[in-house]
Amino acid sequence: MAKKYNYNFIRKKSEGGGAAVRLAAVSGGLFIIDAVISFAFGGKAGVYVGAVALFAMLTAVYGFYLGLRSFRETKVSHRQSVIGSVSCGVLAVLWLSLFLIGV
């Protein structure tokens, strides 16, 4: 039997997927900022690190929500939706585990 190729001619990108990717980048950037702040204060910056981490976790959760909601859009490429949803989901689990461990 001959192979059946699936071609995707849709060039329009998902709006919610792009927002989810950007929010994942913001959350990852806040993780780096959080690590720098903790290093600068020698591990004694509890309130500052906690505030940045809480905002970053909420950003990741909202990005995950936007990424999943963007799958409803029709006639768009869902590549960014997948990338944004997965990366925000991983970051949200990372932040939640850091909060539960108490680091």
N, C-alpha and C positions, 0 to 999 in steps of 0.2 A: 504494500500500500504506500501511496505517496504521503509525504509529510504535509501536514496542514499548518501553514504559518499564520500566526495572528499578528496583524499589523495594527498599530495604533497611529492614526493620522491626526489625533487631537493634539493641538499645540497649546491650548489654553491651560494655564496652571490653576490649581485650586487656591482660592483666596484664604480659606481657613487653614489649609495645609501650610501655606507660606507663613501665616501668623504663628502657627505651632512651631515651625522651625526657628523662627526668630525668638520666640519665648524660650525654646530649649537653649538657644545660644545665650540668652540673657541669664538663665538659671545656671548654666555652666560657667559663665563669666563671674557670676556672684559667688560661685563655689571657689574660684581662684582668688577673688577679692577677700572672701572669708578666711581662706588659708593664710593669705598675706597679713591680714589684720591679726589673726591669732599668733602668727610668728613674730610680728612686730611687738606685740604686748607680752610675749613670752608665755603664752597660754593662760593669761589672766584677764582676758577681755570677754568675760562671760556675757554681759548684756549686749555689747556691740555685735559679737559673733552670733548670738542668738537671734537678734533682730534681723540681721542680714539673712541668716539661714531660714527663718520663718518666711520672710518675703520671697526668697528663692524657691522654697517648697510650694508656696501658694502659686507662684508663677508657673512652676512645672505642672502642677495639677490643672491649672486653667489652660495651659497649652495642650495637655492631654485631652481635656474636654473639647477644645476647639478642633484638634486633630480628628477626633472621632466624629464630631458633628460635621466636619467637612466632607465626609464620605457620602453625605446626602446630595451633594452638588452633582448635577448631571452634565454630561458632555465636557468634562474636564479631565485632565490627567491627575491621577491620585498618587503620584510618586511622592510629592511633598507631604501629602497627608500621612502616608505610611512612615516616612522618615521622621516627621514631627511627632506623630503619636508614639512611636517606639522610643525615640530619644527622650521625650518628656516623661513617658512612663518609667523608663529606667532611672532618670534623674529624680522623679518623685519617690520611687522606692529607695533610692540612695539617701535622699534627705530624710525620709521616714525612718530608715534604719539608723541613721546618725542620731536622730532625736530619741529613738527608743533605747539605744545603747547609752546615751547620755554623754557623748564625747563633746 
